[in-house]
Amino acid sequence: MKFTPRWRTAILWVLPLAFLALFYFYPLGNVLAISFGRNEMGAAGAFLEALTSASVRGVVGFTFWQAALSTLLTLAVGLPGAYLLARFEFRGKSLLRALTGIPFVMPTLVVAAAFNALLGPRGWVNLGLMALFDLSSPPLEFTNTFGAILVAHVFYNTTIVLRMVGDFWSHLDPRLEGAARTLGANRWDTLRRVTLPLLLPAIAAAALLVFIFDFTSFGVILVLGGPQFATMEVEIYYQTVSLFNLPLAAVLSVIQLACTLGMTAIYTRLTARLSKPLTLRPQKVTQRRLYSWRSKLLAGALIAALLLLFTAPLAALAARSVTRLEPDRGQRTVEEGGLTLDFYRELSVNRRSSLFFAPPTMAIATSLGYAGATVLLALALGLPAAWALARNRNAFNRLIDPILMLPLGTSAVTLGLGFIVALDSPPLDLRASPLLIPLAHTLVAFPFVVRSLTPALQSIQPRLRQAAAVLGASPGQVIRRVELPLVGRALLVAATFAFTISLGEFGATALIARPEYPTIPIAIYRFLSQPGGLNFGQALALSTILMVVTGAGMLAIERLRIAEVGEF
Amino acid sequence: MTVLKLENLHKSFGETQALAGVSFEVGKGEIVAVLGPSGCGKSTLLAVIAGLETPEAGRVLWDGEDLASVPPHKRGFGLMFQDYALFPHMDVAANVAFGLEMAGMGDTAVARRVKAVLELVGLPDFAGRDVNNLSGGEQQRVALARSLAPEPRLLMLDEPLGSLDRTLRERLLLELKAILKRARQTTLYVTHDQEEAFALADRVVVMRAGTVAQVGTPQAIYRQPASLFVARFLGFTNLLPGVVRQKGGRAMVETAIGAWPVEGELQGEVTVLLRPDAVRLGAGSGAKLTGTLTAVTFRGNSSQAKVEVGGVELQFEFLANQRLPEVGENIQVSFDPQEALRIYPRED
């Protein structure tokens, strides 16, 4: 009987590991095989060939360059904000904190559409300038510029800096700075010699995470950057979908995977160092109110800037989706301007009776179906994995924990490519299976599900389990009557994660979705890449719907998450 | 000679009034202890003197110069924080050297001074050690060394022994006093522990809810607590309700267990303090009390005795070498009313 608990844990692992083996390692193995195979110059030949080509080098170089620049800009915006949130107490702070979290959870296509609605050729700013100065063409060039990519990345990732650096900063003992001041250090010396070195691990970790996200950014660059800007991710997509050059796509995938996994490994080490024996203090004592009018003014300006950055594009999106402001085709002026629900109404109309055209309402139904399937799959696989992890921290579990997180460090486009090359022929031919997309989405959602379930399961004290057992509950009854009710909230959180991730997923879906069954993001992408005010309006309408659903989901997660668990 | 002068300092945080008019002075080379319960504004007081907090009203003067416009790093004051606030990313030597480097001292001079100060605090071989792996007592010495190194004109210590265990505390207390006296260091020492304050300080400032309750030498404060608050804070428990009446031209305080002559202006209802250490065993001169010994607590060099007198329970302390009656037997004590009694206006 001694080995039964171990066997029980082993049984818990069967499904999750089989899933990962079949839908993560097998496809990636195929990508590897393709990239290494079929070359007269030996195994590394394909890589040498690719890296000697100027265009590939250009793509790799641009990927690093845009990610580095985006990261620097994100830090420049995020660090002052982190200081404000960490050290000061002011009215509306929790609201500001919540608002800053919104962009991060928005699907890329929503963000791309939002910036289009604000700064694109048909966006508020350009329409306003045109009306103001009576111009015939939009004066501000934003979409298809490098600037658009940078701005969208800053919009997306500033919240990482605010959260990671801000949280750490808010627990940093202000007396360390006080000690430096009384020892004769002026403000600058204190910042340079004490505050920054202490914050460095948090800043480095945040910067690295931002860099990884910018490095693998896909939707933003595809939609906002336009054809002349290609990161590796976008190039993999083009090579796969447009040029059918799977070997080159595979080579690029492997290069990118090596980079992201390397960076993820460094990131993991950095975050482990965050737990350095610092005297962390409860926030209550590290924060103060804004006293002087000067600090109030500075803080006010910063808050206003952050609010503008975080809410303007999304507000512009929602407002633009219900406003008709431009002339219809062939007319010089707007005939019936003002509020309209036309764009929403058009969503169910097939104007071009095209073969591949699916009415957007069907895209919504498709997406909801996929999301539902993803929730079921992700919970069915994530729950046993989290349960096994929470039960004990033996060597096997410690080894397997980072492996479960691997899909997080793998770009979605690479996952999609893996599905294309691996699951299109026997023994696993899933090309026509409606499960293909939920499986891909489950892969993306799986780490989130495990990560949100494990702490909740761990928080169940063995005492409770023992108490129930002593009171006569069988192991099954312990799970049903004690543990599951306690984990209920965490289950809801995990399910919502899976649901919203599936709804917004674009990278993998873009590669594997069948044209007649687009998801919402795919439909948005199609509308955005077609000309005309009506298409633009519909893209915005769909994006607004997706934004509202995602926002509601994330709000539910914030509400349901057990307060402060995992915080200091 | 007065060097530090505090004038009517006020500071509040939102609703909480941390300092509500604090004034006192510190002389050159003097060790002054600020004593008070937690939350009475002691730490805020140090932060205001150091310049880390700005007072809403009042002045901090050094040699007659108002420090309002002098930023903390130019005040030349040292502050040793509660829990020490050692820089966790620097080793012991770098922590101690920090203030010296800020003062622009050259490398060799810094190294020499760091070595000297670490020796002074009894940690000569600790220069390269990681501050995160030091024991509480070692951290305390490093923090002390760090604040002493730049030779501050005023050293402020915020509950420096607060988080240490009792034996370590008593040893460090004596060492601390020796170090401070040797360096003729002008010192402001904040604590909630009266033993610490009495053992270390030349003068004690008792604080209560942001105000100064009493200033005096340790002896004066112990013998003559200025208010009921100070008496209670010092741990005196023999507090009896009484009434002061004029009898034959003399003021007498009448209590449930006796009437004794008192001095002062107070009339009517009062609370009487009978200081336990001023009470002698046996029927000596002065006032006498007879009661029943109900309990004895052996305290090493002294014994604490609980005595019931006329339905009132009193506590006395006797040297351990004095022979006490058995518990339950009668016991007689005597005291000099002028020495042992204090009267205060009745509260509540």
Boltz contact constraints between the chains, C-beta under 6 A:
constraints:
  - contact:
      token1: [A, 175]
      token2: [B, 81]
      max_distance: 6.0
  - contact:
      token1: [A, 175]
      token2: [B, 85]
      max_distance: 6.0
  - contact:
      token1: [A, 176]
      token2: [B, 85]
      max_distance: 6.0
  - contact:
      token1: [A, 178]
      token2: [B, 52]
      max_distance: 6.0
  - contact:
      token1: [A, 179]
      token2: [B, 81]
      max_distance: 6.0
  - contact:
      token1: [A, 179]
      token2: [B, 85]
      max_distance: 6.0
  - contact:
      token1: [A, 181]
      token2: [B, 72]
      max_distance: 6.0
  - contact:
      token1: [A, 181]
      token2: [B, 73]
      max_distance: 6.0
  - contact:
      token1: [A, 182]
      token2: [B, 50]
      max_distance: 6.0
  - contact:
      token1: [A, 182]
      token2: [B, 72]
      max_distance: 6.0
  - contact:
      token1: [A, 182]
      token2: [B, 77]
      max_distance: 6.0
  - contact:
      token1: [A, 182]
      token2: [B, 79]
      max_distance: 6.0
  - contact:
      token1: [A, 183]
      token2: [B, 98]
      max_distance: 6.0
  - contact:
      token1: [A, 183]
      token2: [B, 99]
      max_distance: 6.0
  - contact:
      token1: [A, 183]
      token2: [B, 102]
      max_distance: 6.0
  - contact:
      token1: [A, 184]
      token2: [B, 73]
      max_distance: 6.0
  - contact:
      token1: [A, 184]
      token2: [B, 99]
      max_distance: 6.0
  - contact:
      token1: [A, 184]
      token2: [B, 102]
      max_distance: 6.0
  - contact:
      token1: [A, 184]
      token2: [B, 103]
      max_distance: 6.0
  - contact:
      token1: [A, 185]
      token2: [B, 73]
      max_distance: 6.0
  - contact:
      token1: [A, 185]
      token2: [B, 102]
      max_distance: 6.0
  - contact:
      token1: [A, 186]
      token2: [B, 73]
      max_distance: 6.0
  - contact:
      token1: [A, 197]
      token2: [B, 89]
      max_distance: 6.0
  - contact:
      token1: [A, 198]
      token2: [B, 89]
      max_distance: 6.0
  - contact:
      token1: [A, 277]
      token2: [B, 132]
      max_distance: 6.0
  - contact:
      token1: [A, 278]
      token2: [B, 88]
      max_distance: 6.0
